[in-house]
Amino acid sequence: MSKQKRSLSETAVAARGGNYQLFLQHVAQTSPSPLALEIVKAEGSVLKDANGKKYIDLIAGISVCNVGHRHPEVIKAIKKQLDNYLHVLVYGELVETPQVQYARLLAEHLPPSLHSVYFTNSGAEAVEGAMKLAKRATGRTEIAAFNKSYHGSTQGALSILGDEYWRNAFRPLLPGIRRLEYNSFDSLNEISADTACVIVEPVQAERGIYPATKAWMQALRKRCDETGALLVVDEIQTGFGRTGTLWAFEQLDIVPDILLLGKALGGGMPLGAFIAGKNLMDQFTVNPVLGHITTFGGHPVCCAAGMAAMKALLQEKLPEQVSAKEQRFLQLLQHKKIKAVRSAGLLIAVEFDSYETNKAIIDYCLRVEENQTGVLTDWFLFAPQCLRIAPPLIITEEEITLACERLLQAMG
């Protein structure tokens, strides 16, 4: 959401399906005026609403559907697991094949020190688990995070979120939070022997796409080593090829102590994870036993879906295609109304002069006449003047061209 009051989209009202009023009446809302499109079908990079209108999806469920909506291998894996079992017991007690096999696949594509996977239901839950683990492992209580960072809106994640506007209404939050400046070398001096962990995004997405510099991230890694603080890297938005490599931290030549995953991890199903070395993760097994537990974390159907999606991502070499598609967007997005374009692979922010200008463009792209294809996009939490582009990595050049033509048309 934005600090600006989000006005009801006339487009959404016009395009709403028969469930619109029920949606408003019975589904808890997060803003006064949701987009409220009733989507009845999603395939690849295209959504279809209750009126039969089609939209190119430029946000992939907010960086979730990296292999596209309803990838055939994901659907196949879900159906296969449905025939075996759903939930059988709380997390960590039984040997469940989808969990085990997916954890192994992840470990095979991570540095050797990141080989113990704790599955959760979401990225925000992964953040919460990592915060607990860091305090438990170090015996320290201070957690450092960065201004304009976003890590979720649960109690702990909100406590480290980097904008007071979003925190203020829910105080008191967790004590012992130290706020640092992103890409600032001087700020690293505030990390001390009191710091349990530093939680950082390789790209600050909700700020409007600001990547960490390689030199700064390496200096952060060094400072954590010097002080004994754990380095927690949040790849919930950037993971699974979105920035052009499987993990964004690869481009920075650092290895985190704890890695946070979510969004694309589940292939379109709800799934999160925090990953560390077994020596760290075993802290949860004693004093007290069951130090971190979840009922549905790592649900077997979600793990089956996520594993199929990751295999498809690797087999289809989708990360290798990101750079060319990024450049195609940058080449096409040229207009006098655009103040700046910032990108990190297929995480792109198109900046305008105001939220009002951006929102008018977003709404225009949803107005679909006969024989037209709309475009679904949105804005960033801390940068409402910026239009979000984070499509499925499978998006085609034709779809990129069509989507950009629609965006440019909306700019006038």
Beta strands, then each sheet from edge to edge (+ up, - down):
strand 1: 39-43
strand 2: 46-49
strand 3: 54-57
strand 4: 116-120
strand 5: 142-146
strand 6: 177-180
strand 7: 195-200
strand 8: 203-204
strand 9: 210-211
strand 10: 230-234
strand 11: 258-261
strand 12: 272-276
strand 13: 340-343
strand 14: 348-351
strand 15: 373-376
strand 16: 378-380
strand 17: 383-389
sheet 1: 1+ 2- 3+ 15+
sheet 2: 4+ 12- 11+ 10+ 7+ 5+ 6+
sheet 3: 8+ 9-
sheet 4: 13+ 14- 17+ 16-
end
